[in-house]
Amino acid sequence: MTSRELEVLKMIEAGYSNQEIADGLVISLTTVKRHISNIYAKLGATSRTQPLLAPESCGFSSSQS
């Protein structure tokens, strides 16, 4: 997972909306959605909360840097 995808995942975990993530990282909303799509694909997730509920089951911990 890229460092930017990790940033996005941490912001999702903190409860930020897609627009808030875009504003906070100074990227477009489309870019945020692409990062989220990449995160889902890499973790085999199908919903926004799934990577947060059991990231370890996907071989990932959101506390990794």
Distance bins in CASP14 RR format, pairs under 12 A and 6 or more apart:
PFRMAT RR
TARGET T0000
AUTHOR 0000-0000-0000
RMODE 2
METHOD distances of the structure
MODEL  1
1 7 0 0 0 0 0 1 0 0 0 0 0
1 8 0 0 0 0 1 0 0 0 0 0 0
1 9 1 0 0 1 0 0 0 0 0 0 0
1 10 0 0 0 0 0 1 0 0 0 0 0
1 35 0 0 0 0 1 0 0 0 0 0 0
1 36 0 0 0 0 0 1 0 0 0 0 0
1 38 0 0 0 0 1 0 0 0 0 0 0
1 39 1 0 0 1 0 0 0 0 0 0 0
1 40 0 0 0 0 0 1 0 0 0 0 0
1 41 0 0 0 0 0 1 0 0 0 0 0
1 42 1 0 1 0 0 0 0 0 0 0 0
1 43 0 0 0 0 1 0 0 0 0 0 0
1 51 0 0 0 0 0 1 0 0 0 0 0
1 55 0 0 0 0 0 1 0 0 0 0 0
1 58 0 0 0 0 0 1 0 0 0 0 0
1 59 0 0 0 0 0 1 0 0 0 0 0
1 60 1 0 0 1 0 0 0 0 0 0 0
1 61 0 0 0 0 0 1 0 0 0 0 0
1 62 0 0 0 0 1 0 0 0 0 0 0
1 64 0 0 0 0 1 0 0 0 0 0 0
1 65 0 0 0 0 0 1 0 0 0 0 0
2 8 0 0 0 0 1 0 0 0 0 0 0
2 9 0 0 0 0 0 1 0 0 0 0 0
2 34 0 0 0 0 0 1 0 0 0 0 0
2 35 0 0 0 0 1 0 0 0 0 0 0
2 38 1 0 0 1 0 0 0 0 0 0 0
2 39 0 0 0 0 1 0 0 0 0 0 0
2 42 0 0 0 0 1 0 0 0 0 0 0
3 9 0 0 0 0 0 1 0 0 0 0 0
3 10 0 0 0 0 0 1 0 0 0 0 0
3 25 0 0 0 0 0 1 0 0 0 0 0
3 35 0 0 0 0 0 1 0 0 0 0 0
3 64 0 0 0 0 0 1 0 0 0 0 0
3 65 0 0 0 0 1 0 0 0 0 0 0
4 10 0 0 0 0 0 1 0 0 0 0 0
4 11 0 0 0 0 0 1 0 0 0 0 0
4 21 0 0 0 0 0 1 0 0 0 0 0
4 25 1 0 0 1 0 0 0 0 0 0 0
4 26 0 0 0 0 0 1 0 0 0 0 0
4 27 0 0 0 0 1 0 0 0 0 0 0
4 31 0 0 0 0 1 0 0 0 0 0 0
4 32 0 0 0 0 1 0 0 0 0 0 0
4 34 0 0 0 0 0 1 0 0 0 0 0
4 35 1 0 0 1 0 0 0 0 0 0 0
4 36 0 0 0 0 0 1 0 0 0 0 0
4 38 0 0 0 0 1 0 0 0 0 0 0
4 39 0 0 0 0 0 1 0 0 0 0 0
5 11 0 0 0 0 0 1 0 0 0 0 0
5 12 0 0 0 0 0 1 0 0 0 0 0
5 21 0 0 0 0 0 1 0 0 0 0 0
5 25 0 0 0 0 0 1 0 0 0 0 0
5 27 0 0 0 0 0 1 0 0 0 0 0
5 31 0 0 0 0 0 1 0 0 0 0 0
5 32 0 0 0 0 0 1 0 0 0 0 0
5 34 0 0 0 0 1 0 0 0 0 0 0
5 35 1 0 1 0 0 0 0 0 0 0 0
5 36 0 0 0 0 1 0 0 0 0 0 0
5 37 0 0 0 0 0 1 0 0 0 0 0
5 38 1 0 1 0 0 0 0 0 0 0 0
5 39 1 0 1 0 0 0 0 0 0 0 0
5 40 0 0 0 0 0 1 0 0 0 0 0
5 41 0 0 0 0 0 1 0 0 0 0 0
5 42 1 0 0 1 0 0 0 0 0 0 0
5 43 0 0 0 0 1 0 0 0 0 0 0
5 51 0 0 0 0 0 1 0 0 0 0 0
5 60 0 0 0 0 0 1 0 0 0 0 0
5 62 0 0 0 0 0 1 0 0 0 0 0
5 64 0 0 0 0 0 1 0 0 0 0 0
6 12 0 0 0 0 0 1 0 0 0 0 0
6 13 0 0 0 0 0 1 0 0 0 0 0
6 25 0 0 0 0 0 1 0 0 0 0 0
6 35 0 0 0 0 1 0 0 0 0 0 0
6 38 0 0 0 0 0 1 0 0 0 0 0
6 39 0 0 0 0 1 0 0 0 0 0 0
6 42 0 0 0 0 0 1 0 0 0 0 0
6 43 0 0 0 0 0 1 0 0 0 0 0
6 51 0 0 0 0 0 1 0 0 0 0 0
6 55 0 0 0 0 0 1 0 0 0 0 0
6 60 0 0 0 0 1 0 0 0 0 0 0
6 61 0 0 0 0 0 1 0 0 0 0 0
6 62 1 0 0 1 0 0 0 0 0 0 0
6 63 0 0 0 0 1 0 0 0 0 0 0
6 64 1 0 0 1 0 0 0 0 0 0 0
6 65 1 0 0 1 0 0 0 0 0 0 0
7 13 0 0 0 0 0 1 0 0 0 0 0
7 14 0 0 0 0 0 1 0 0 0 0 0
7 16 0 0 0 0 0 1 0 0 0 0 0
7 21 0 0 0 0 1 0 0 0 0 0 0
7 22 0 0 0 0 0 1 0 0 0 0 0
7 24 0 0 0 0 1 0 0 0 0 0 0
7 25 1 0 0 1 0 0 0 0 0 0 0
7 26 0 0 0 0 0 1 0 0 0 0 0
7 27 0 0 0 0 1 0 0 0 0 0 0
7 31 0 0 0 0 0 1 0 0 0 0 0
7 32 0 0 0 0 0 1 0 0 0 0 0
7 35 0 0 0 0 1 0 0 0 0 0 0
7 36 0 0 0 0 0 1 0 0 0 0 0
7 39 0 0 0 0 0 1 0 0 0 0 0
7 62 0 0 0 0 0 1 0 0 0 0 0
7 65 0 0 0 0 0 1 0 0 0 0 0
8 14 0 0 0 0 0 1 0 0 0 0 0
8 15 0 0 0 0 0 1 0 0 0 0 0
8 16 0 0 0 0 1 0 0 0 0 0 0
8 17 0 0 0 0 0 1 0 0 0 0 0
8 18 0 0 0 0 1 0 0 0 0 0 0
8 20 0 0 0 0 0 1 0 0 0 0 0
8 21 1 0 1 0 0 0 0 0 0 0 0
8 22 0 0 0 0 1 0 0 0 0 0 0
8 24 0 0 0 0 0 1 0 0 0 0 0
8 25 1 0 0 1 0 0 0 0 0 0 0
8 27 0 0 0 0 1 0 0 0 0 0 0
8 29 0 0 0 0 0 1 0 0 0 0 0
8 31 0 0 0 0 1 0 0 0 0 0 0
8 32 1 0 0 1 0 0 0 0 0 0 0
8 33 0 0 0 0 1 0 0 0 0 0 0
8 34 0 0 0 0 1 0 0 0 0 0 0
8 35 1 0 1 0 0 0 0 0 0 0 0
8 36 1 0 0 1 0 0 0 0 0 0 0
8 37 0 0 0 0 0 1 0 0 0 0 0
8 38 0 0 0 0 1 0 0 0 0 0 0
8 39 1 0 0 1 0 0 0 0 0 0 0
8 40 0 0 0 0 0 1 0 0 0 0 0
8 42 0 0 0 0 0 1 0 0 0 0 0
8 48 0 0 0 0 0 1 0 0 0 0 0
8 51 0 0 0 0 0 1 0 0 0 0 0
8 62 0 0 0 0 0 1 0 0 0 0 0
9 15 0 0 0 0 0 1 0 0 0 0 0
9 16 0 0 0 0 0 1 0 0 0 0 0
9 21 0 0 0 0 1 0 0 0 0 0 0
9 25 0 0 0 0 0 1 0 0 0 0 0
9 32 0 0 0 0 0 1 0 0 0 0 0
9 35 0 0 0 0 1 0 0 0 0 0 0
9 36 0 0 0 0 1 0 0 0 0 0 0
9 38 0 0 0 0 0 1 0 0 0 0 0
9 39 1 0 1 0 0 0 0 0 0 0 0
9 40 0 0 0 0 0 1 0 0 0 0 0
9 42 0 0 0 0 0 1 0 0 0 0 0
9 43 0 0 0 0 1 0 0 0 0 0 0
9 45 0 0 0 0 0 1 0 0 0 0 0
9 48 0 0 0 0 0 1 0 0 0 0 0
9 49 0 0 0 0 0 1 0 0 0 0 0
9 50 0 0 0 0 0 1 0 0 0 0 0
9 51 1 0 0 1 0 0 0 0 0 0 0
9 52 1 0 0 1 0 0 0 0 0 0 0
9 55 0 0 0 0 1 0 0 0 0 0 0
9 58 0 0 0 0 0 1 0 0 0 0 0
9 60 0 0 0 0 1 0 0 0 0 0 0
9 61 0 0 0 0 0 1 0 0 0 0 0
9 62 1 0 1 0 0 0 0 0 0 0 0
9 63 0 0 0 0 0 1 0 0 0 0 0
9 64 0 0 0 0 1 0 0 0 0 0 0
9 65 0 0 0 0 0 1 0 0 0 0 0
10 16 0 0 0 0 1 0 0 0 0 0 0
10 21 0 0 0 0 1 0 0 0 0 0 0
10 24 0 0 0 0 0 1 0 0 0 0 0
10 25 0 0 0 0 0 1 0 0 0 0 0
10 35 0 0 0 0 0 1 0 0 0 0 0
10 39 0 0 0 0 0 1 0 0 0 0 0
10 51 0 0 0 0 0 1 0 0 0 0 0
10 52 0 0 0 0 1 0 0 0 0 0 0
10 55 0 0 0 0 0 1 0 0 0 0 0
10 61 0 0 0 0 0 1 0 0 0 0 0
10 62 1 0 0 1 0 0 0 0 0 0 0
10 63 0 0 0 0 1 0 0 0 0 0 0
10 64 0 0 0 0 0 1 0 0 0 0 0
10 65 0 0 0 0 1 0 0 0 0 0 0
11 17 0 0 0 0 1 0 0 0 0 0 0
11 18 0 0 0 0 1 0 0 0 0 0 0
11 19 0 0 0 0 0 1 0 0 0 0 0
11 20 1 0 0 1 0 0 0 0 0 0 0
11 21 1 0 1 0 0 0 0 0 0 0 0
11 22 0 0 0 0 1 0 0 0 0 0 0
11 23 0 0 0 0 0 1 0 0 0 0 0
11 24 1 0 0 1 0 0 0 0 0 0 0
11 25 1 0 0 1 0 0 0 0 0 0 0
11 27 0 0 0 0 0 1 0 0 0 0 0
11 32 0 0 0 0 1 0 0 0 0 0 0
11 35 0 0 0 0 1 0 0 0 0 0 0
11 36 0 0 0 0 0 1 0 0 0 0 0
11 39 0 0 0 0 0 1 0 0 0 0 0
11 48 0 0 0 0 0 1 0 0 0 0 0
11 52 0 0 0 0 0 1 0 0 0 0 0
11 62 0 0 0 0 0 1 0 0 0 0 0
12 18 0 0 0 0 1 0 0 0 0 0 0
12 20 0 0 0 0 0 1 0 0 0 0 0
12 21 1 0 0 1 0 0 0 0 0 0 0
12 25 0 0 0 0 0 1 0 0 0 0 0
12 32 0 0 0 0 1 0 0 0 0 0 0
12 33 0 0 0 0 0 1 0 0 0 0 0
12 35 0 0 0 0 1 0 0 0 0 0 0
12 36 1 0 0 1 0 0 0 0 0 0 0
12 39 0 0 0 0 1 0 0 0 0 0 0
12 40 0 0 0 0 0 1 0 0 0 0 0
12 43 0 0 0 0 0 1 0 0 0 0 0
12 45 0 0 0 0 0 1 0 0 0 0 0
12 47 0 0 0 0 0 1 0 0 0 0 0
12 48 1 0 0 1 0 0 0 0 0 0 0
12 49 0 0 0 0 1 0 0 0 0 0 0
12 50 0 0 0 0 0 1 0 0 0 0 0
12 51 1 0 0 1 0 0 0 0 0 0 0
12 52 1 0 0 1 0 0 0 0 0 0 0
12 53 0 0 0 0 0 1 0 0 0 0 0
12 55 0 0 0 0 0 1 0 0 0 0 0
12 62 0 0 0 0 1 0 0 0 0 0 0
13 21 0 0 0 0 0 1 0 0 0 0 0
13 39 0 0 0 0 0 1 0 0 0 0 0
13 48 0 0 0 0 0 1 0 0 0 0 0
13 49 0 0 0 0 1 0 0 0 0 0 0
13 51 0 0 0 0 1 0 0 0 0 0 0
13 52 1 0 1 0 0 0 0 0 0 0 0
13 53 0 0 0 0 0 1 0 0 0 0 0
13 55 0 0 0 0 1 0 0 0 0 0 0
13 61 0 0 0 0 0 1 0 0 0 0 0
13 62 1 0 1 0 0 0 0 0 0 0 0
13 63 0 0 0 0 1 0 0 0 0 0 0
14 20 0 0 0 0 1 0 0 0 0 0 0
14 21 0 0 0 0 1 0 0 0 0 0 0
14 24 0 0 0 0 0 1 0 0 0 0 0
14 52 0 0 0 0 0 1 0 0 0 0 0
14 62 0 0 0 0 0 1 0 0 0 0 0
15 21 0 0 0 0 1 0 0 0 0 0 0
15 48 0 0 0 0 1 0 0 0 0 0 0
15 49 0 0 0 0 0 1 0 0 0 0 0
15 52 0 0 0 0 1 0 0 0 0 0 0
16 22 0 0 0 0 1 0 0 0 0 0 0
16 23 0 0 0 0 1 0 0 0 0 0 0
16 24 0 0 0 0 1 0 0 0 0 0 0
16 25 0 0 0 0 1 0 0 0 0 0 0
16 32 0 0 0 0 1 0 0 0 0 0 0
16 36 0 0 0 0 0 1 0 0 0 0 0
16 48 0 0 0 0 0 1 0 0 0 0 0
17 23 0 0 0 0 1 0 0 0 0 0 0
17 24 0 0 0 0 0 1 0 0 0 0 0
17 29 0 0 0 0 1 0 0 0 0 0 0
17 32 0 0 0 0 1 0 0 0 0 0 0
17 33 0 0 0 0 0 1 0 0 0 0 0
17 36 0 0 0 0 0 1 0 0 0 0 0
17 48 0 0 0 0 0 1 0 0 0 0 0
18 24 0 0 0 0 0 1 0 0 0 0 0
18 25 0 0 0 0 0 1 0 0 0 0 0
18 27 0 0 0 0 0 1 0 0 0 0 0
18 28 0 0 0 0 0 1 0 0 0 0 0
18 29 1 0 1 0 0 0 0 0 0 0 0
18 30 0 0 0 0 1 0 0 0 0 0 0
18 31 0 0 0 0 0 1 0 0 0 0 0
18 32 1 0 1 0 0 0 0 0 0 0 0
18 33 1 0 0 1 0 0 0 0 0 0 0
18 34 0 0 0 0 0 1 0 0 0 0 0
18 35 0 0 0 0 1 0 0 0 0 0 0
18 36 1 0 0 1 0 0 0 0 0 0 0
18 37 0 0 0 0 0 1 0 0 0 0 0
18 48 0 0 0 0 1 0 0 0 0 0 0
19 25 0 0 0 0 0 1 0 0 0 0 0
19 27 0 0 0 0 0 1 0 0 0 0 0
19 28 0 0 0 0 0 1 0 0 0 0 0
19 29 1 0 0 1 0 0 0 0 0 0 0
19 30 0 0 0 0 0 1 0 0 0 0 0
19 31 0 0 0 0 0 1 0 0 0 0 0
19 32 0 0 0 0 1 0 0 0 0 0 0
19 33 0 0 0 0 0 1 0 0 0 0 0
20 27 0 0 0 0 0 1 0 0 0 0 0
20 29 0 0 0 0 0 1 0 0 0 0 0
20 32 0 0 0 0 1 0 0 0 0 0 0
21 27 0 0 0 0 1 0 0 0 0 0 0
21 28 0 0 0 0 0 1 0 0 0 0 0
21 29 0 0 0 0 1 0 0 0 0 0 0
21 30 0 0 0 0 0 1 0 0 0 0 0
21 31 0 0 0 0 1 0 0 0 0 0 0
21 32 1 0 1 0 0 0 0 0 0 0 0
21 33 0 0 0 0 1 0 0 0 0 0 0
21 34 0 0 0 0 0 1 0 0 0 0 0
21 35 0 0 0 0 1 0 0 0 0 0 0
21 36 0 0 0 0 1 0 0 0 0 0 0
21 39 0 0 0 0 0 1 0 0 0 0 0
21 48 0 0 0 0 0 1 0 0 0 0 0
22 28 1 0 0 1 0 0 0 0 0 0 0
22 29 1 0 1 0 0 0 0 0 0 0 0
22 30 0 0 0 0 1 0 0 0 0 0 0
22 31 1 0 0 1 0 0 0 0 0 0 0
22 32 1 0 1 0 0 0 0 0 0 0 0
22 33 0 0 0 0 1 0 0 0 0 0 0
22 34 0 0 0 0 0 1 0 0 0 0 0
22 35 0 0 0 0 1 0 0 0 0 0 0
22 36 0 0 0 0 0 1 0 0 0 0 0
23 29 0 0 0 0 1 0 0 0 0 0 0
23 31 0 0 0 0 0 1 0 0 0 0 0
23 32 0 0 0 0 1 0 0 0 0 0 0
24 31 0 0 0 0 0 1 0 0 0 0 0
24 32 0 0 0 0 1 0 0 0 0 0 0
25 31 0 0 0 0 1 0 0 0 0 0 0
25 32 1 0 0 1 0 0 0 0 0 0 0
25 35 0 0 0 0 1 0 0 0 0 0 0
26 32 0 0 0 0 0 1 0 0 0 0 0
27 33 0 0 0 0 0 1 0 0 0 0 0
27 34 0 0 0 0 1 0 0 0 0 0 0
27 35 0 0 0 0 1 0 0 0 0 0 0
27 36 0 0 0 0 0 1 0 0 0 0 0
28 34 0 0 0 0 1 0 0 0 0 0 0
28 35 0 0 0 0 0 1 0 0 0 0 0
29 35 0 0 0 0 0 1 0 0 0 0 0
29 36 0 0 0 0 0 1 0 0 0 0 0
30 36 0 0 0 0 0 1 0 0 0 0 0
30 37 0 0 0 0 0 1 0 0 0 0 0
31 37 0 0 0 0 0 1 0 0 0 0 0
31 38 0 0 0 0 0 1 0 0 0 0 0
32 38 0 0 0 0 0 1 0 0 0 0 0
32 39 0 0 0 0 0 1 0 0 0 0 0
32 48 0 0 0 0 0 1 0 0 0 0 0
33 39 0 0 0 0 0 1 0 0 0 0 0
33 40 0 0 0 0 0 1 0 0 0 0 0
33 48 0 0 0 0 0 1 0 0 0 0 0
34 40 0 0 0 0 0 1 0 0 0 0 0
34 41 0 0 0 0 0 1 0 0 0 0 0
35 41 0 0 0 0 0 1 0 0 0 0 0
35 42 0 0 0 0 0 1 0 0 0 0 0
35 51 0 0 0 0 0 1 0 0 0 0 0
36 42 0 0 0 0 0 1 0 0 0 0 0
36 43 0 0 0 0 0 1 0 0 0 0 0
36 45 0 0 0 0 1 0 0 0 0 0 0
36 46 0 0 0 0 0 1 0 0 0 0 0
36 47 0 0 0 0 0 1 0 0 0 0 0
36 48 1 0 0 1 0 0 0 0 0 0 0
36 49 0 0 0 0 0 1 0 0 0 0 0
36 50 0 0 0 0 0 1 0 0 0 0 0
36 51 0 0 0 0 1 0 0 0 0 0 0
37 43 0 0 0 0 0 1 0 0 0 0 0
37 44 0 0 0 0 0 1 0 0 0 0 0
37 45 0 0 0 0 0 1 0 0 0 0 0
37 46 0 0 0 0 0 1 0 0 0 0 0
37 48 0 0 0 0 0 1 0 0 0 0 0
37 51 0 0 0 0 0 1 0 0 0 0 0
38 44 0 0 0 0 0 1 0 0 0 0 0
38 45 0 0 0 0 0 1 0 0 0 0 0
38 51 0 0 0 0 0 1 0 0 0 0 0
39 45 1 0 0 1 0 0 0 0 0 0 0
39 46 0 0 0 0 0 1 0 0 0 0 0
39 47 0 0 0 0 0 1 0 0 0 0 0
39 48 0 0 0 0 1 0 0 0 0 0 0
39 50 0 0 0 0 0 1 0 0 0 0 0
39 51 1 0 0 1 0 0 0 0 0 0 0
39 52 0 0 0 0 0 1 0 0 0 0 0
39 55 0 0 0 0 1 0 0 0 0 0 0
39 58 0 0 0 0 1 0 0 0 0 0 0
39 60 0 0 0 0 1 0 0 0 0 0 0
39 62 0 0 0 0 0 1 0 0 0 0 0
40 46 1 0 0 1 0 0 0 0 0 0 0
40 47 0 0 0 0 1 0 0 0 0 0 0
40 48 0 0 0 0 1 0 0 0 0 0 0
40 49 0 0 0 0 0 1 0 0 0 0 0
40 50 1 0 0 1 0 0 0 0 0 0 0
40 51 1 0 0 1 0 0 0 0 0 0 0
40 52 0 0 0 0 0 1 0 0 0 0 0
40 58 0 0 0 0 0 1 0 0 0 0 0
41 51 0 0 0 0 0 1 0 0 0 0 0
41 58 0 0 0 0 0 1 0 0 0 0 0
42 51 0 0 0 0 1 0 0 0 0 0 0
42 55 0 0 0 0 0 1 0 0 0 0 0
42 58 1 0 0 1 0 0 0 0 0 0 0
42 59 0 0 0 0 1 0 0 0 0 0 0
42 60 1 0 0 1 0 0 0 0 0 0 0
43 49 0 0 0 0 0 1 0 0 0 0 0
43 50 1 0 0 1 0 0 0 0 0 0 0
43 51 1 0 1 0 0 0 0 0 0 0 0
43 52 0 0 0 0 0 1 0 0 0 0 0
43 53 0 0 0 0 0 1 0 0 0 0 0
43 54 0 0 0 0 1 0 0 0 0 0 0
43 55 1 0 0 1 0 0 0 0 0 0 0
43 56 0 0 0 0 0 1 0 0 0 0 0
43 57 0 0 0 0 1 0 0 0 0 0 0
43 58 1 0 1 0 0 0 0 0 0 0 0
43 59 0 0 0 0 1 0 0 0 0 0 0
43 60 1 0 0 1 0 0 0 0 0 0 0
43 61 0 0 0 0 0 1 0 0 0 0 0
43 62 0 0 0 0 0 1 0 0 0 0 0
44 50 1 0 0 1 0 0 0 0 0 0 0
44 51 0 0 0 0 1 0 0 0 0 0 0
44 54 0 0 0 0 0 1 0 0 0 0 0
44 55 0 0 0 0 0 1 0 0 0 0 0
44 57 0 0 0 0 1 0 0 0 0 0 0
44 58 1 0 0 1 0 0 0 0 0 0 0
44 59 0 0 0 0 0 1 0 0 0 0 0
44 60 0 0 0 0 0 1 0 0 0 0 0
45 51 1 0 1 0 0 0 0 0 0 0 0
45 52 0 0 0 0 1 0 0 0 0 0 0
45 53 0 0 0 0 1 0 0 0 0 0 0
45 54 0 0 0 0 1 0 0 0 0 0 0
45 55 0 0 0 0 1 0 0 0 0 0 0
45 57 0 0 0 0 0 1 0 0 0 0 0
45 58 1 0 0 1 0 0 0 0 0 0 0
45 59 0 0 0 0 0 1 0 0 0 0 0
45 60 0 0 0 0 0 1 0 0 0 0 0
46 53 0 0 0 0 0 1 0 0 0 0 0
46 58 0 0 0 0 0 1 0 0 0 0 0
47 53 0 0 0 0 1 0 0 0 0 0 0
47 54 0 0 0 0 0 1 0 0 0 0 0
49 55 0 0 0 0 0 1 0 0 0 0 0
50 57 0 0 0 0 1 0 0 0 0 0 0
50 58 0 0 0 0 1 0 0 0 0 0 0
50 60 0 0 0 0 0 1 0 0 0 0 0
51 57 0 0 0 0 1 0 0 0 0 0 0
51 58 1 0 0 1 0 0 0 0 0 0 0
51 59 0 0 0 0 0 1 0 0 0 0 0
51 60 1 0 0 1 0 0 0 0 0 0 0
51 61 0 0 0 0 0 1 0 0 0 0 0
51 62 1 0 0 1 0 0 0 0 0 0 0
52 58 0 0 0 0 0 1 0 0 0 0 0
52 60 0 0 0 0 0 1 0 0 0 0 0
52 61 0 0 0 0 0 1 0 0 0 0 0
52 62 1 0 0 1 0 0 0 0 0 0 0
52 63 0 0 0 0 0 1 0 0 0 0 0
53 62 0 0 0 0 0 1 0 0 0 0 0
54 60 0 0 0 0 1 0 0 0 0 0 0
54 61 0 0 0 0 0 1 0 0 0 0 0
54 62 0 0 0 0 0 1 0 0 0 0 0
55 61 1 0 1 0 0 0 0 0 0 0 0
55 62 1 0 1 0 0 0 0 0 0 0 0
55 63 0 0 0 0 1 0 0 0 0 0 0
55 64 0 0 0 0 1 0 0 0 0 0 0
56 62 0 0 0 0 1 0 0 0 0 0 0
56 63 0 0 0 0 0 1 0 0 0 0 0
56 64 0 0 0 0 0 1 0 0 0 0 0
58 64 0 0 0 0 0 1 0 0 0 0 0
END
